[in-house]
Structure formats: C-alpha cells, structure tokens
C-alpha cells in the first residue's frame, strides 16, 4: 500500500503512532543516564605496585624493570610508560583502539604472574583499566570542625581510620557510587619502640625481635578430629589479642634468662607518620572524593551521595564535633550547561516557528510544520536509548542543532502541497499529489544527511568518540522528521490547510510579500540571463567556485585539539626544591594562604576592595574574583593546589592570582591553569608533551636542559616531568663492607632492615583491634636516628659480637632522583608545553619541532643516543585529524553514490556536490567571525561542522536538480532553460524557508555564552556560515552547471546516435 495514501486515509492510526512516539520518548528521557560529557573508552591498562619505604632506584630495579620485561610482549600494545617514585611503581599500557579490554586485562595479569619474585613487603600489583581514581571524582568533601568543636584543628588528620572504617562504607553504599577515596589523614598503627642498646646488651638483634613477633602472631588450622558423635575443627591459636600480649612476648632466652619484648621495647597505639599535607581555606583537613559507577545517572547518584553524607554527619561526625562539607560538585556545571542548551533549544525552536509564520502566513500551516519540532526531537531520545548512549552536553547540543533541520522535510512537503492547492485541487488530492511529487527528493536529502554521519560514528580515536553522540542525536531527529514529513504532514494538511488565500496582517506580512516576490523574480531572471550563454554560465561557475576555494584556503585556521570549556576550577602544579620536608611544604602553604586569605572572606566578588580585584601586577582581562574555596595538597615530593571562583563566569584570572602568590617564595615554581573539561578523560586539554628518552639518564637530563630555554623563549616555560629531573634529592647512602660483613656473619639485607627500622620504621606484622586491621611497626625509641647516631648504632652479630654500624658500612651524602620515568623501557623526561594565548596547537607543534628540537639536534645539544617525540594532545591531534580527513572523503563518496542512485545517473550528482566547497568558505568565514569576539579556534569538534555541511548543503541543490528533471519529464517541449527557470522559481521559497529555520534554530548555540557553550559554539558557527553561503551561491552555480552538463550530455548522446 502507498504509505502516503495510507496516512491520509487513516488519521487516527497516524495520531496514535505520534502519541506513542511522544510517550515512549518522554519515558526514554527519564531513563537516560545524565553526565557532563560522553563516555570515552580509553584503551589503557594501569599496573600499580606498592613497596613502602623503597627508593625510586630500588623500585625501578626490583619492580619496574622486572614487570616491563614481561609486559612488553603483550599483543596489541602501542606504548608502555612507567613511573618509579618512593614507595610505588606505576606502569601504563596503551593499546590499539580495536583491542578488547577484557582480553587486555587477562593478558596483563597473565604476564605479571610470570614475574619471578618481588622483594619482601612488596604488595600484589593492582591492575585497572580506563580512567580511575581522583580524576574521575564527581564530588569532593572536606572533613572539618563544627562551630565550637573541641577537636584540635591539627588533630583532624588522625580521624583517617575512623573515616576509612565507619564513614567510607556508608558512603559507598549510596546508589551508583563506585569508590570513595580518602586523602590527607594518617592511619592508626601499633608502635613497638625498640631500644637498640638494650637489645645489644641482651645479645639480640632487631631481626630477632621481628622473627619472634612473626612466629608468635599466627593461627594455624590443623584439620578435623572426631570426638564422639561430633567432628571438631582443630586450630592452633597464636594471634595477639591485646597490646599486653605483645609486650609479654618471649623474644628469646639469653644466659638462661627469658627476654620479653617489654624488656627492650615499649608497645603502644600511635599514628603513621604523615607524608602528605591537605589544607582547605587555611586549615588542616582530610579530603574525601567519590566516583560513580559507569552508566549511572550522575544527577541521581549525586542526590543519593549527598543524602548519605547528611546521614553520616548527623549520626557519626557531628556528635564528635566534625562534619563533611562538599567543596566540589560536578553537577553544578552539568546543570548550568544543560540549562543553557535547553534554553538555546527553546529559543531556536521559537525562531524557527517565527520564520515559518513569516513565509507561510497561515497559523494553521505554521502549526502543521511546527509540530515536527517536538515530535522529531522527543522521538530522537528513543534512538539514544536504543543505541545505549547517555544524555550530556554534546548529545543535547546535537538535538539543539537538529531543531532547525527537522522542519526542512516538512517545509518541502507542505510548500509543494500548497502549490498544488493553488492549482485548484482538493485538499486531499493536493496532499497526496504534493507529497508524492517530492517524497523522492525528501528521502534523498534525508539519506545524505544521515549518510555523512556513518563514517563519523566509527571514528575510534578518543576524541572521535565524542562525535558519536552528536551524530546519533542529529541522525535520530532527522530520521524522525522524514517519517513525520511523509506521513504526519500530508495527513494534517489534508484537514487543516484548507484555504489558499491570505488576508489581513498575515496576508502581506507588513509589505514583505511583494518584496519576496520581487526577489524571487529577480533571482529567476538572473539565472535565466546566466544560462542564456554557455560561456556566461561556465564563467559564473569557475569564478564563484574558484573564489570559494581560494578564500577557504586563505582563511583556513590552524587546528587545536579540544576546547577547554569554562569549568569553575583552577588547578596549579608546584615544583619545590628537591627533598623538601613536610614541614617545608607546611611553611609554603602558610605563605600562600596568607596572600590568598583576603579573597575567600567575602560573600561575593564585588565585596572585594578594588586593590584586590585589580591589583597593579595584574594585566589580564577583567578582574580577579573572590574565592569560593582553596585547597593545598602536598605529597612526598611534589604539591598541587586549586581554587574555585565565587563567579562561575569569571574563573581564568584565578590562575594569575595563584601564580603571583607563589612567586615571592624562593625556589618555588607554580604552573596554574583553568582545568579543562577533558582533563585526563580525553587527552588532557591542549598540552604538547615533548618526550626525551634514552638509557643514559644524564644525557636525557642535559638534552632537556638544552631545550627548556628555547621553549621558554618561544612558547612559555615548560612543566617538566619528573619535576626535579635536573636536581636530585639529597640521599644518605650506606655501603656495606662485604668482607667485614661476611666475617661478622651479617648480610646486606639484614643491615638494610636495621637501617630502615632506625629511620622510618619497618612493618613486621598486623594486629586486629575491634575489627580493624592495624600495621605493627618496629621503630627506634626516641625517634629516627641521624647520620652520626646511625654510625654509632650498636648491632649484635650472629658470631656473638657487638659492633657499631659504622664498622661494617660507610655512610656518604649524595643525590638521587625523586622520580624515574620510562618510555618503552628507556628512562625518559617529559616537557609539557602549553601554547601561549592566541597560538593554536598545530602552530605550537610546528614551532617546537622545526624551530627548537631540530636545530638543537643539529647543533649536537641532543645526542644521537637520545630520542625525542611529541605525544599527549599533539599526538592525538595528528591521529584524529587523519581519521577525520579520511572520513570526510568517505562521507563525500557515500553522498555522491546516494545521489547517483536517486537520479539514476553518475553525472548529475557532480552538479550537486559542487555546493560543498561553496559551503566550506561560509563555514570558515563564520568561524573567523565568531573568533573575533571570543577565543574560538578550529578544534576537532568544530571540524565535525564541515562533515555536517556535506549532508545538509546538498539538500538545496537536490531540490533544484530534482525539480528541473521533473519539469523536463513533464513537458519535454518547453526546453531545458524553461525547466531550470521554473525549478528555481518554485524551489526558492522552500530553500530559503529551510535555510532560515536551520540557521535561526542554531544561532542561539553560537551567540549565547555560558557553561559548555565552548563545546559547540565553533561547530555551530561553521554550520550557520556554511548554510548561508551555500544557499546564496547554489541558486546561481547549480543551475548554470546543470545546464552545462545537460547540454554536454545531449550532444554526446546525439553524436552516439
């Protein structure tokens, strides 16, 4: 059955279908997960291994080298990088995008099992995939004192164990929460403070104490035994149950006398030594972060988390004088971004309907076409659900873009129905004939719009995965609009569009109708004049197309990777002098906080004195806002800090404020910037990573130092990783005299255990206290020993002699790296370069490679043994650009083949495809124009706009060519010129209607600033500019080229006869 006739004859069935689409589409909205940006699958597996107290050199030698040797042969591995720092090793394995990550995890675990052995006290490696940890946190909380709390501010860090055991499990039970992390506190542990002199006097060593504890603190299962009618389990019990039991441990018998642990040590509860500092708004704090499970709705997850925090505060913390306060909420930005997109969607829809009213001059006709917007938009959510997508800023922007596009098909159908009504046909006949006449062109234009997205959806690079959501959203809405235009529009038109006359104000639209008729006649006459001469037509095509290509080439901007967004968070990375102690970091934090304190003591930024908002040293745009929050975190060898603005639309100046606060501190270097929306998740903003690698660490260091000066002069000071590669941390090395040690029966490993115990303490076992597992740590009484005390440390040897440590080992002060990085097993240094304001990523890459690295290698500053390469967003930009370039060509080919199928010709599609370069010049001009008023650059999201143009700008050309061919078929005797002139005259109205509805529907996305607008503003400017330019040029170029092609084809066929 003919679907158009079926729809006209069965209105109830069509209305039921529409109602069901709206009903299920609305339900789909409530089930879609909501988040900020689309899910991006990272083909990365991370291996983390912890070895408490080990130096970076030890970690590299004993863990990293051993693991890399096994992991390097995994199939599909693209790159292997690793980091060795004090106490831990991290190896990151990047795989090809086609790698099955489940298989990758299995491969990694299998290779790790092949590592022969690890030193004592090394934890089992932890393997994870994708983006985990703090970078994926949706919320941050700070533990702080309540008003009038009796808790000592400096004692807050001692609540770590309570948070871990009591608070963390309750928060992780909140629906949708995956993990909860705690940073900054110190855990409880059992301290056994040993007196070395008392040990030596009793002819005991630290190893004897360690071994005695381990022998005693164990439960051994011994199987079953039958006693009468019952079977009893047998277990030898030895686990310590109290500190008194530990103190009463019999260590050994000496000279017939028992030596108990209390004779040589004291046992007590204590806290681990804090090597991390967390401060918030000038006070010590513990930070708590939460990440959600994949695929969950961040809005509902955040609500559940906040409810759990409220319960925890009421039940557990406030009675103790403490509370958790939320300092970061990712949903704040999401709400703002989604609200802005929805606002743009409503405004764009209203503007599109206004355009329809101006052209149609009938409220009924406008209503008929306008209904296509909500039906197609709501129906599109069914496509998102069916394909497993989520609701985010990118997919919502796609729907906002589609608002103006979804009425295009309905406009073409309704306008043709209206034309048939003017011929005197009945409403039903006009609806059927008008729809049947253009449905082929409508299907073709829809298929070309959909076809260009097919290659886009299959771009597998990380940034390319962002395209899938916007492509699916637009495709689903446009596909729904096709169904609406060929079924719903003719059904309504046959019943609502009954009149053909226009009366009153809407009749002439304040005098605009005569002007429109004059414009239509003028365009038609111009087209006929151009086509009157073959050479005139050829000259028109050559000049317009040539200018379009030339201007596009001249104006084309260089590329960036991804927009940064306008997230309310400034993040700073600090480089401190090597070996800085926790006390030194505390001093640095206090000094920075003194400078920043006036900025966080106000309700709003306007309350700040003018000298704070616009200090003499600040030369940037706008004013410095007040601070909503400020935090400082110091780890073992580095520190970072961050702040949030009281004004979410004025965030960037805080980076200058943080930098200024650190400038007055000697030896400190701070790199601060506004955090990118895609930080860590997709490439990490727009930073170029210059990798310098080779086996010789000294050669790498010299090469990096030689490059840092030129880079600082051209692109700004680079941030090195490791941060202190040029200066090692001070290290006290103890070298064992092997001959002397052998004579005394002492091994190097035993001496290493003694030294570690006397300095940091050594974990020797575990103890359960009220259900909580605590470390048992052997430590020196009186605190850590200095160098002189270590030399004089008495040691009881297996041969029965007491000697000083200095008699079997020499002590010397030197330096060692605080961090060792590997790239493909070679030691490496990474310089992170952020292009200065106004410079795009592609230009910065050229400057770095051609003007800095290559001259340095030519001069010998970079030896042949040292390799250099660009990675990070630079590498991702190259890969994504290549993928998009190939998919752009594939989209052109697919569009051409679809047109060839429609017209049953391989010749006429060339005429239509010529509208693509005409759109390109408009797209580039639109991007340049928007860039004059904002920091808008050509990033990979903006490039998608040119792909969208391929499928949309050909629609106007399809209408002209399709109508001209129908005119020739209907009246062959009238001639090709008359057919083309009538085609332009009859199609110019729907062309301008569809173009203006699309342009005005998208314009709010380009013009309205706010949260998330940086993601789609460039894309919108390209599509809007391209549509406007191609519409104007298409009216003159396509008819001229069509006539040239028709005449050439006719002559060839005539000669063939």
PELINFEN-V53307 format. One record per residue. N is the residue number from 1. RES is the residue in one letter. D_FIRST is the distance of its C-alpha to the first C-alpha in whole Angstrom. Layout:
n = [N	N]
res = [RES	RES]
d_first = [D_FIRST	D_FIRST]
This chain:
n = [1	2	3	4	5	6	7	8	9	10	11	12	13	14	15	16	17	18	19	20	21	22	23	24	25	26	27	28	29	30	31	32	33	34	35	36	37	38	39	40	41	42	43	44	45	46	47	48	49	50	51	52	53	54	55	56	57	58	59	60	61	62	63	64	65	66	67	68	69	70	71	72	73	74	75	76	77	78	79	80	81	82	83	84	85	86	87	88	89	90	91	92	93	94	95	96	97	98	99	100	101	102	103	104	105	106	107	108	109	110	111	112	113	114	115	116	117	118	119	120	121	122	123	124	125	126	127	128	129	130	131	132	133	134	135	136	137	138	139	140	141	142	143	144	145	146	147	148	149	150	151	152	153	154	155	156	157	158	159	160	161	162	163	164	165	166	167	168	169	170	171	172	173	174	175	176	177	178	179	180	181	182	183	184	185	186	187	188	189	190	191	192	193	194	195	196	197	198	199	200	201	202	203	204	205	206	207	208	209	210	211	212	213	214	215	216	217	218	219	220	221	222	223	224	225	226	227	228	229	230	231	232	233	234	235	236	237	238	239	240	241	242	243	244	245	246	247	248	249	250	251	252	253	254	255	256	257	258	259	260	261	262	263	264	265	266	267	268	269	270	271	272	273	274	275	276	277	278	279	280	281	282	283	284	285	286	287	288	289	290	291	292	293	294	295	296	297	298	299	300	301	302	303	304	305	306	307	308	309	310	311	312	313	314	315	316	317	318	319	320	321	322	323	324	325	326	327	328	329	330	331	332	333	334	335	336	337	338	339	340	341	342	343	344	345	346	347	348	349	350	351	352	353	354	355	356	357	358	359	360	361	362	363	364	365	366	367	368	369	370	371	372	373	374	375	376	377	378	379	380	381	382	383	384	385	386	387	388	389	390	391	392	393	394	395	396	397	398	399	400	401	402	403	404	405	406	407	408	409	410	411	412	413	414	415	416	417	418	419	420	421	422	423	424	425	426	427	428	429	430	431	432	433	434	435	436	437	438	439	440	441	442	443	444	445	446	447	448	449	450	451	452	453	454	455	456	457	458	459	460	461	462	463	464	465	466	467	468	469	470	471	472	473	474	475	476	477	478	479	480	481	482	483	484	485	486	487	488	489	490	491	492	493	494	495	496	497	498	499	500	501	502	503	504	505	506	507	508	509	510	511	512	513	514	515	516	517	518	519	520	521	522	523	524	525	526	527	528	529	530	531	532	533	534	535	536	537	538	539	540	541	542	543	544	545	546	547	548	549	550	551	552	553	554	555	556	557	558	559	560	561	562	563	564	565	566	567	568	569	570	571	572	573	574	575	576	577	578	579	580	581	582	583	584	585	586	587	588	589	590	591	592	593	594	595	596	597	598	599	600	601	602	603	604	605	606	607	608	609	610	611	612	613	614	615	616	617	618	619	620	621	622	623	624	625	626	627	628	629	630	631	632	633	634	635	636	637	638	639	640	641	642	643	644	645	646	647	648	649	650	651	652	653	654	655	656	657	658	659	660	661	662	663	664	665	666	667	668	669	670	671	672	673	674	675	676	677	678	679	680	681	682	683	684	685	686	687	688	689	690	691	692	693	694	695	696	697	698	699	700	701	702	703	704	705	706	707	708	709	710	711	712	713	714	715	716	717	718	719	720	721	722	723	724	725	726	727	728	729	730	731	732	733	734	735	736	737	738	739	740	741	742	743	744	745	746	747	748	749	750	751	752	753	754	755	756	757	758	759	760	761	762	763	764	765	766	767	768	769	770	771	772	773	774	775	776	777	778	779	780	781	782	783	784	785	786	787	788	789	790	791	792	793	794	795	796	797	798	799	800	801	802	803	804	805	806	807	808	809	810	811	812	813	814	815	816	817	818	819	820	821	822	823	824	825	826	827	828	829	830	831	832	833	834	835	836	837	838	839	840	841	842	843	844	845	846	847	848	849	850	851	852	853	854	855	856	857	858	859	860	861	862	863	864	865	866	867	868	869	870	871	872	873	874	875	876	877	878	879	880	881	882	883	884	885	886	887	888	889	890	891	892	893	894	895	896	897	898	899	900	901	902	903	904	905	906	907	908	909	910	911	912	913	914	915	916	917	918	919	920	921	922	923	924	925	926	927	928	929	930	931	932	933	934	935	936	937	938	939	940	941	942	943	944	945	946	947	948	949	950	951	952	953	954	955	956	957	958	959	960	961	962	963	964	965	966	967	968	969	970	971	972	973	974	975	976	977	978	979	980	981	982	983	984	985	986	987	988	989	990	991	992	993	994	995	996	997	998	999	1000	1001	1002	1003	1004	1005	1006	1007	1008	1009	1010	1011	1012	1013	1014	1015	1016	1017	1018	1019	1020	1021	1022	1023	1024	1025	1026	1027	1028	1029	1030	1031	1032	1033	1034	1035	1036	1037	1038	1039	1040	1041	1042	1043	1044	1045	1046	1047	1048	1049	1050	1051	1052	1053	1054	1055	1056	1057]
res = [X	X	X	X	X	X	X	X	X	X	X	X	X	X	X	X	X	X	X	X	X	X	X	X	X	X	X	X	X	X	X	X	X	X	X	X	X	X	X	X	X	X	X	X	X	X	X	X	X	X	X	X	X	X	X	X	X	X	X	X	X	X	X	X	X	X	X	X	X	X	X	X	X	X	X	X	X	X	X	X	X	X	X	X	X	X	X	X	X	X	X	X	X	X	X	X	X	X	X	X	X	X	X	X	X	X	X	X	X	X	X	X	X	X	X	X	X	X	X	X	X	X	X	X	X	X	X	X	X	X	X	X	X	X	X	X	X	X	X	X	X	X	X	X	X	X	X	X	X	X	X	X	X	X	X	X	X	X	X	X	X	X	X	X	X	X	X	X	X	X	X	X	X	X	X	X	X	X	X	X	X	X	X	X	X	X	X	X	X	X	X	X	X	X	X	X	X	X	X	X	X	X	X	X	X	X	X	X	X	X	X	X	X	X	X	X	X	X	X	X	X	X	X	X	X	X	X	X	X	X	X	X	X	X	X	X	X	X	X	X	X	X	X	X	X	X	X	X	X	X	X	X	X	X	X	X	X	X	X	X	X	X	X	X	X	X	X	X	X	X	X	X	X	X	X	X	X	X	X	X	X	X	X	X	X	X	X	X	X	X	X	X	X	X	X	X	X	X	X	X	X	X	X	X	X	X	X	X	X	X	X	X	X	X	X	X	X	X	X	X	X	X	X	X	X	X	X	X	X	X	X	X	X	X	X	X	X	X	X	X	X	X	X	X	X	X	X	X	X	X	X	X	X	X	X	X	X	X	X	X	X	X	X	X	X	X	X	X	X	X	X	X	X	X	X	X	X	X	X	X	X	X	X	X	X	X	X	X	X	X	X	X	X	X	X	X	X	X	X	X	X	X	X	X	X	X	X	X	X	X	X	X	X	X	X	X	X	X	X	X	X	X	X	X	X	X	X	X	X	X	X	X	X	X	X	X	X	X	X	X	X	X	X	X	X	X	X	X	X	X	X	X	X	X	X	X	X	X	X	X	X	X	X	X	X	X	X	X	X	X	X	X	X	X	X	X	X	X	X	X	X	X	X	X	X	X	X	X	X	X	X	X	X	X	X	X	X	X	X	X	X	X	X	X	X	X	X	X	X	X	X	X	X	X	X	X	X	X	X	X	X	X	X	X	X	X	X	X	X	X	X	X	X	X	X	X	X	X	X	X	X	X	X	X	X	X	X	X	X	X	X	X	X	X	X	X	X	X	X	X	X	X	X	X	X	X	X	X	X	X	X	X	X	X	X	X	X	X	X	X	X	X	X	X	X	X	X	X	X	X	X	X	X	X	X	X	X	X	X	X	X	X	X	X	X	X	X	X	X	X	X	X	X	X	X	X	X	X	X	X	X	X	X	X	X	X	X	X	X	X	X	X	X	X	X	X	X	X	X	X	X	X	X	X	X	X	X	X	X	X	X	X	X	X	X	X	X	X	X	X	X	X	X	X	X	X	X	X	X	X	X	X	X	X	X	X	X	X	X	X	X	X	X	X	X	X	X	X	X	X	X	X	X	X	X	X	X	X	X	X	X	X	X	X	X	X	X	X	X	X	X	X	X	X	X	X	X	X	X	X	X	X	X	X	X	X	X	X	X	X	X	X	X	X	X	X	X	X	X	X	X	X	X	X	X	X	X	X	X	X	X	X	X	X	X	X	X	X	X	X	X	X	X	X	X	X	X	X	X	X	X	X	X	X	X	X	X	X	X	X	X	X	X	X	X	X	X	X	X	X	X	X	X	X	X	X	X	X	X	X	X	X	X	X	X	X	X	X	X	X	X	X	X	X	X	X	X	X	X	X	X	X	X	X	X	X	X	X	X	X	X	X	X	X	X	X	X	X	X	X	X	X	X	X	X	X	X	X	X	X	X	X	X	X	X	X	X	X	X	X	X	X	X	X	X	X	X	X	X	X	X	X	X	X	X	X	X	X	X	X	X	X	X	X	X	X	X	X	X	X	X	X	X	X	X	X	X	X	X	X	X	X	X	X	X	X	X	X	X	X	X	X	X	X	X	X	X	X	X	X	X	X	X	X	X	X	X	X	X	X	X	X	X	X	X	X	X	X	X	X	X	X	X	X	X	X	X	X	X	X	X	X	X	X	X	X	X	X	X	X	X	X	X	X	X	X	X	X	X	X	X	X	X	X	X	X	X	X	X	X	X	X	X	X	X	X	X	X	X	X	X	X	X	X	X	X	X	X	X	X	X	X	X	X	X	X	X	X	X	X	X	X	X	X	X	X	X	X	X	X	X	X	X	X	X	X	X	X	X	X	X	X	X	X	X	X	X	X	X	X	X	X	X	X	X	X	X	X	X	X	X	X	X	X	X	X	X]
d_first = [0	4	6	9	8	7	10	12	12	12	15	17	15	15	19	19	18	20	23	22	23	26	27	27	28	31	32	31	34	36	36	36	40	42	44	46	44	42	43	44	45	49	50	53	55	59	62	64	68	71	74	76	79	79	79	76	78	79	75	74	76	76	72	70	72	71	68	67	68	66	63	63	61	58	55	53	55	55	58	61	63	66	68	71	73	76	75	71	69	65	63	60	58	55	52	49	46	44	47	46	48	49	50	52	54	55	56	58	60	61	62	64	66	67	70	73	74	75	78	79	77	74	71	68	66	63	59	56	53	51	53	55	58	59	57	54	56	54	57	61	63	67	70	72	75	74	77	80	79	82	81	82	80	81	81	77	76	78	75	73	73	72	69	68	69	68	66	64	62	61	59	58	56	54	51	49	53	53	57	60	62	66	68	72	74	76	76	79	81	84	87	90	92	94	98	99	102	102	100	103	106	104	103	100	97	93	92	94	93	89	89	91	88	86	88	88	85	83	81	81	80	82	79	80	83	83	86	86	83	81	80	81	80	82	82	85	85	86	83	85	84	87	88	92	91	90	93	95	94	96	96	99	103	105	109	108	107	103	101	98	96	97	100	99	96	94	91	89	85	84	81	80	81	79	78	75	75	72	73	71	73	76	76	76	73	71	67	64	61	57	54	51	49	46	43	44	44	47	47	47	49	52	52	53	55	57	57	59	61	62	63	65	67	68	68	70	71	72	75	76	76	73	70	67	65	62	63	59	56	53	50	52	51	48	48	49	46	43	44	45	41	40	42	41	37	38	40	37	34	37	38	34	33	36	35	32	34	36	34	31	34	32	32	29	27	29	28	24	25	28	26	24	28	28	24	24	28	28	25	27	29	27	27	31	31	28	30	34	35	37	38	41	42	40	36	37	38	35	33	35	34	31	31	31	29	26	26	26	22	22	25	23	20	22	25	22	21	24	25	23	24	28	26	26	23	22	21	17	17	19	17	13	16	18	15	13	17	18	15	17	20	19	18	21	23	22	22	26	27	26	27	31	31	30	34	35	34	36	39	42	45	46	45	42	41	41	38	36	35	35	32	30	31	30	27	25	26	24	21	21	21	18	16	18	18	14	13	16	18	16	16	19	20	19	21	24	25	26	29	30	33	36	39	42	42	39	38	41	41	45	45	43	40	42	43	40	39	43	41	38	40	43	40	39	42	43	40	41	45	44	42	44	46	45	48	48	44	45	48	46	44	47	49	46	45	48	49	46	47	51	51	48	51	54	52	51	52	54	52	52	51	50	50	53	52	54	55	58	60	63	64	67	69	72	75	78	81	81	82	82	83	81	84	83	80	81	83	80	78	81	81	78	77	80	79	75	76	77	73	72	74	72	69	67	68	69	72	74	77	76	78	76	72	74	77	79	77	74	72	68	66	66	68	69	67	69	68	66	67	69	69	71	71	74	73	76	76	74	72	69	69	66	66	63	63	64	61	58	57	61	61	62	66	67	67	70	71	71	72	75	76	77	79	82	82	84	82	79	76	72	69	67	63	60	58	55	52	51	55	55	51	50	53	55	55	56	59	60	62	65	66	69	70	73	75	78	77	80	79	75	77	79	76	74	77	77	74	74	76	74	71	73	74	70	68	69	71	69	69	70	69	72	73	77	76	79	82	82	83	86	87	90	90	92	93	95	98	97	100	102	99	99	103	102	99	96	93	91	88	91	92	89	88	91	91	87	88	91	89	85	86	84	82	83	81	79	80	78	79	77	74	74	75	77	79	83	84	88	89	93	95	95	92	91	94	95	96	100	99	97	99	102	100	101	100	101	101	100	104	105	106	105	104	102	99	101	103	100	97	98	96	95	92	90	86	83	79	77	74	73	70	68	65	65	68	70	72	70	70	67	68	65	65	63	62	64	62	61	60	57	57	56	60	62	61	62	65	66	65	67	69	71	70	70	74	75	74	76	79	79	79	76	77	75	75	73	69	67	64	61	59	57	55	56	55	52	51	52	49	46	47	47	43	42	43	41	38	38	38	36	33	34	33	30	29	30	28	25	26	27	23	22	24	24	28	31	33	31	30	34	34	32	34	37	36	37	41	41	39	42	45	43	43	46	48	46	48	51	51	50	53	55	55	54	55	52	51	49	48	46	43	44	43	39	39	39	36	34	35	34	30	30	33	30	28	30	30	27	26	29	28	25	25	28	26	24	27	28	25	25	29	31	34	34	35	35	37	35	32	33	35	32	30	33	33	30	29	32	32	29	31	34	32	30	33	35	33	33	37	38	36	38	41	42	42	44	47	47	50	50	50	47	47	48	46	43	45	45	42	41	43	42	38	40	42	40	37	39	41	38	36	40	40	37	37	40	39	36	36	39	38	35	37	40	37	35	39	40	37	37	41	40	38	40	43	41	41]
